[in-house]
Amino acid sequence: MTLPATHATRMTPRQIEVVRALHERFTKHHINSGCVVRDADELEPIVGVCAFASAMLAARGDADKEASLLVLCAPNAILAWVQTLQTYGVSGLESARGVTQSERALTRVKSGAACALVMSHDTYRNAVHDVIQVPWAMCVYDEVHRLKSDKSKAYEAAHLLHKKVFRVGLSDQLFTNCNASELWSVMNWIVPWRLGDRNLYDSYFVKPINDGHRNVHTDVAQQRTRELHVHLSAAMTPGIGEAQLFRQYAPDVEGTDGSATTAHKALEALASFENLPVAEMAAKLLAMDKRGRDALRCRVIASELGTFATVLEQWQKENDDVK
């Protein structure tokens, strides 16, 4: 599978990184396999995924000519996906809004006249029993955080896809839209059963982490969050940082490392959370009493990044020196 030079020259380093990551996972993938592509800039993952999909479809052998690409997205994003796929050389492309259009499009895909289909989430849900009859090689689910409820019809329809289909989820809001429990629903579509069933996940990960929020068994909460980080990073590009995961899902777990390095990281994490320069964040903390500082820290990471004490003392010393 090779990315044409004409494509690579007009792609950003991040887009090429997405292609490489997808290629690595796709060539090694097996049943129950997939990944999440995360980027704040929505054009970065779309271009990367489209470039990879083009190379993947072009590399099909005669035995795989019927293997196809399915893209599920919001109705207002269909045109953008179609145009980007065409820009990167995907021909025989169909799109569908509504069941009537999906019937015609699926007929062309099944006959081999088309190799890719872009359709809305709702259209897929309404035509799911026809869609799953196609031997898709890869399915892209844009805004995959929509699957955060395992009781929803969208989740049920998405899980009807054959487990051999390589799954790619796109989301720049996964960790802002999903709590720790909802995260299981999304990941269980991306990499089915990688995190165990719902009950196992809740008892092994969610309950200990929630206990840590109440300062109960904080050492277990830290360990479970780190284990969850390992599982999530293996299924994401780029991998999620451990600090981000702690900030999102274990904000009240207290740390034990008081080294200057980890304390600096803690201060930087808090400054980022508060959207302030590091110097202003340090000054703000120094102006607070211990109760106010602890209350603020409860909103963000205070675990593997350590305590604020060491770095605050350093900032205080530097401020005194300036004066």
N, C-alpha and C positions, 0 to 999 in steps of 0.2 A: 504494500500500500504506500503510494508516494504522493506527496503534495506537490502539484505543479509549481514551477518557479514563478510563473505569472501570478499565481495566487499568493505565494509567500511574500513576494515583493510589495504587495499592497496591504499586508497584514501587520498589526502591531506585535511586539514581542509577547504580550499577554495572550493575544489570539492564537499565536503559534504554540504557546505553552498549552492552551486548551486542546489544540489538535493533538499534540504529543501525548498529553494525559489520556485523552479518549482512545488514541491508538493503542497505548500500552494496556489499558483496561479491556478494550475490545478484543485484541488479539489473544488475551489470556482468559477471556470471559467464558463462563460456563453457566449452567442453570442457576437462577436466582442471582443474577449479576447486574450491576449498574453503578452509577455515580451521580453526585450532585455537582453542578457547575455553579459557583457563586461569584458574583461580581456586582459592585455598586453601579457600574456603567453597563446598562442593559445591552448595548451594542457589542461589547466585548465577547460575552458568551455566545450570542446569536451567530456572529460571524465565525467564531471558532468552531461551533457545532456544525454550521452549514459547510464550511470548508472540509471538515472531517467527513461529513456525510457524503459529500461529492466524491472524495477519494475512496471511501468505503464502497460506494455503489459502482465506481469505475473499476475497482479491483475484483469485482465478483467474477468467479469462474463460471463456466457453462452450467455446472451443476447447481449453481446458486442464482441463476438468472431470475428466479421468481422471488428471491429475497428482496424485501422492500423496506422503505423508510416511512414511518408514521410520525407526524408532528401534531401535537394537540396544544392549542393556544386559545387566547381570548379572541372573539370575533374581530376586534379592531386591530389585531396583530397578524391576521392571516396574510394580508397583502405584503407586510414587511418580511415575513418568512418566505413567501413565494418569491419575491424579488431578490432576496439575499441568496436563496438556493439557486436561482437562475444565474445570478451573478457569478457564482462559483461552479457553474457548469452542470448543474443537475437538469437533465432534460426528461421529458415524459413525466411532467409534474402536474398533479391534479390538486384542486382545492374544493372544499365543500362547506357551505353554510346551510344547514337543514338536511332532513332525511332524503328528500328528493334528489338533491345534488350529490349526496353521499352514495346513493344507489348507482348513479351513472359513473361516479368516480371509482367506486369499488369494482365495477364491471371492467373498467379499463385496467385497473391494477391487477385483477385476477387473470386477465387475458394476456398480461405482459406488455400491454401498450403503454403503461405508465409504471414507474418504479418508485414514486414517492407521492404521498397524500398529506396535505395540510388541512386540518379541520378544527372546528371549535370544540371546546370541552363539552358543551351541551349537545352538539351534533353527535359526537362520539358516544356520549351516554345513551342517546336515544336510538342509535344504530349499532350498539355494541355487539349484538349477536351476529351481525353481518361482518363487522370489522374484524372480529377475532378469528374469522375463517381464513384470513389472509396470513401466510407464513412470514410475518414481519421479521426483519433482521434487527431492527432498532426502532425504539419508540422514544421520542423526545416530548416531555411534558413540561411546557412552559408554565411558570408560576406554580411550581409543584407544591408550594405551601397550601394550595387549595385542598390538598388531600389530608389536612391535619385532623379531620374527624373521621374515625374509622366507622362511624355510624351513617355517614353521608352516602348518597347515591353515587356521587362522583368517585368516592373511594371504592365502593363495591364494583362499579363498572371498570375502573382502572385495574383492579385485581383479577379481572377475567382474562387479561392478556396472558398468553402462554409464558410460563416461567423461563423459557429459553430466549425470549426477546431481551436484547440488551437495552436497559432502561437508562435514560439520561434525564435528570430533573434540573430545571433552571429556576433559580430563585435568589434574589438579593435581599429577601426579607424573611428568610427561613427562621432565624433566631430572634427576630423581633415579633413575628407573627405566631410563633409556636411556643407553648410552654414545654416543660420537660416531658410531660405525659403525651402531649400532641405530637412531639417530635417522633415518637415511635411509629405513628401512623404513616408519616411521610417516608421514614427510612424503611418501613416494612414493605413499601411499594418499590423503592429503589433497590434494596437488597433483602428480599423476603427472608424472614426468620433469622437474619444475622444477629438481631438483638433479642432473639427468643420470642415467645408469645407475649401477649399483652400482660398477663398476670405475672409472668416471670420478670419482665422488664420493670413493671411497677414495684414489685417487691424487692428486686435486687438493686435497681438504680433510683427510682423516684422516691420511695419511702426513706431510704437512708439520707438522700440529699435534702429532703424536706425536714428530716430530723435535725440535720446540720443547721438549717435556718433557725431552729429553736435552741441551738447550742447543745444539742443532745448527740452524743457519739460523733463529734466533729471529725475525729480521725477516720472513721468509717466513711463519712460523707466526702471527705477529701479523696480517699482512695477510690470510691465509686465514681466520682466525677472524673478522675484521671483515667479510669478504665473506659468510661463512656467516651472521653476524648479520643482514645486510641481507636475505638470502633468507628467513630464518626470521621476521623481524619482519613482512615483507610478508604472511605467511600466518598470523599469530597475533593474537588480541585478548585482553588487551592485548599489544602487541609485547614481545618479550623484551629486557631491557636488555643492552647490550654487556658490562657488568661481570659480570652473572650468567653469561653464556655463557663468558667467560674463566675465571671461578671454577670452572665445571663441567668445561670441556674443555681449558683451556690453563693449568693452575695453575702450571707451572714456567717459563713464558715470562717473562723478565726485562724490566723496563721501562726507559725512557730518560728519562722526563719527571720531573724532580726538583722541579717547582714546588710551592708550598705547597697550592694548590687540589687538584691531583691527589693529593698525598700525604695530605691530609685524607680524600679519598674512599677512598683505599686503607686508611687506618686504620678508617674506618667499615665498609668491606666486611669487613675481618678481624674486627672486633668483632661484626658480625652473624653471621659464620661460626662464631665461638667462643661465640656467645650471651652476650656480656658487654657491659656499658656501655662506651662509648668511653673514658672516663677510666680504667676498670679495665684495658682492653686496652692502653692506652698505658703504664700503670704496669707491667703484666706484661712488655711488650716492653723497657722501660727496664731492668728487673731482669735481663734475659737477656744473655748474651754474644752476639757476632755469630754464632757457629755455631748457637746455639739459635734465634736470631731468624730466620736464613735457613732453618733446618729447618722452622720453623712457617710461614714465608711460602710454602714449597714446596707447602703444602696449599691455598693460595688464590690469588686474583688478584694478580699483581704486574706486569701488563703496561701497558695503557693508563692504569691508575690511578697508575702511577709508583712511586717508591721511598718508603720510610718515613723516610728520613734527615731531611728538612726538618721534617716534622711532629713527629718525636720530639725534635728539638732545641728546637722551640717548647714542647712539653709539659715538657721538662726545665727550660727557662727559667721557665715559669709555676710549676712546682713549687718552684723555688728562690726565686722571688719571694714565694710564700706563706709559705715557711719564714722 
